[in-house]
Amino acid sequence: MNLNFGPFIALETLLVLSVVALWVWRKTVSRNEDDNIHVLHGTTVLAQQEDVAHKLDVIDKWGKIVTLVTVVFGLALGAAYVWQSFVQPPNAGL
């Protein structure tokens, strides 16, 4: 059995690029984050802080999920490659 790894490598590359995109998106959103709580400055500042915090929570949740899927898929792909290299008969025509 000879497995073509091209589509699987393309999918893994897509997953890695999505992790990088989520990391860049998080860095972009967190640029507007303010670590200090402004209680006396009105509700608009609090609403903005809550909005940024909520966006970061959502990005972090999806970042963890996509990273986990990427790592598990990469390990499975590596294991399949190693398994195929042991199962595949050596080339006798050399």
C-alpha positions as CSV (number, residue, x, y, z in Angstrom):
1,M,0.0,0.0,0.0
2,N,1.5,3.3,-1.1
3,L,-0.2,6.3,0.5
4,N,0.0,9.7,-1.2
5,F,0.8,12.2,1.5
6,G,0.4,15.3,-0.8
7,P,-3.2,16.2,0.3
8,F,-2.5,15.5,3.9
9,I,0.6,17.8,3.9
10,A,-1.5,20.5,2.2
11,L,-4.1,20.2,4.9
12,E,-1.5,20.3,7.6
13,T,0.0,23.4,6.0
14,L,-3.5,25.0,5.9
15,L,-3.9,24.2,9.6
16,V,-0.5,25.7,10.5
17,L,-1.3,28.8,8.5
18,S,-4.6,29.2,10.3
19,V,-2.8,29.0,13.7
20,V,-0.4,31.7,12.5
21,A,-3.4,33.8,11.3
22,L,-5.1,33.5,14.7
23,W,-1.9,34.5,16.4
24,V,-1.5,37.6,14.2
25,W,-5.2,38.4,14.8
26,R,-4.8,38.1,18.5
27,K,-1.7,40.4,18.5
28,T,-3.7,42.9,16.4
29,V,-6.7,42.9,18.8
30,S,-4.5,42.9,21.9
31,R,-2.8,46.1,20.8
32,N,-6.0,48.0,21.8
33,E,-6.1,46.2,25.2
34,D,-5.7,48.3,28.3
35,D,-4.6,46.4,31.4
36,N,-5.9,49.1,33.8
37,I,-9.5,49.2,34.9
38,H,-11.0,52.7,34.3
39,V,-14.0,52.8,36.6
40,L,-14.4,56.5,36.9
41,H,-14.1,57.4,33.2
42,G,-17.6,56.4,32.2
43,T,-19.3,53.5,30.6
44,T,-17.8,53.9,27.1
45,V,-14.3,53.0,28.3
46,L,-15.6,50.0,30.3
47,A,-17.6,48.8,27.3
48,Q,-14.6,49.1,25.1
49,Q,-12.5,47.1,27.6
50,E,-15.2,44.4,27.8
51,D,-15.4,44.2,24.1
52,V,-11.7,43.7,23.7
53,A,-11.6,41.2,26.5
54,H,-14.5,39.2,24.9
55,K,-12.8,39.2,21.5
56,L,-9.5,38.0,23.0
57,D,-11.4,35.2,24.9
58,V,-13.0,34.0,21.6
59,I,-9.7,34.2,19.7
60,D,-7.9,32.3,22.5
61,K,-10.6,29.6,22.5
62,W,-10.4,29.0,18.8
63,G,-6.6,29.3,18.9
64,K,-6.4,26.5,21.4
65,I,-8.8,24.3,19.4
66,V,-7.0,24.8,16.1
67,T,-3.6,24.4,17.7
68,L,-4.6,21.1,19.3
69,V,-6.1,19.8,16.0
70,T,-2.9,20.8,14.2
71,V,-0.6,19.0,16.6
72,V,-2.7,15.8,16.7
73,F,-3.1,15.8,12.9
74,G,0.7,16.4,12.5
75,L,1.5,13.6,14.9
76,A,-0.9,11.2,13.1
77,L,0.6,12.2,9.8
78,G,4.1,11.6,11.0
79,A,3.1,8.2,12.5
80,A,1.5,7.2,9.2
81,Y,4.7,8.1,7.3
82,V,6.8,6.1,9.7
83,W,4.4,3.1,9.5
84,Q,4.4,3.3,5.7
85,S,8.2,3.3,5.6
86,F,8.3,0.1,7.7
87,V,5.5,-1.7,5.8
88,Q,6.5,-0.7,2.3
89,P,8.8,-3.3,0.7
90,P,12.3,-2.2,-0.3
91,N,12.9,-1.4,-4.0
92,A,14.4,-4.6,-5.5
93,G,15.1,-2.9,-8.9
94,L,18.1,-0.9,-7.7
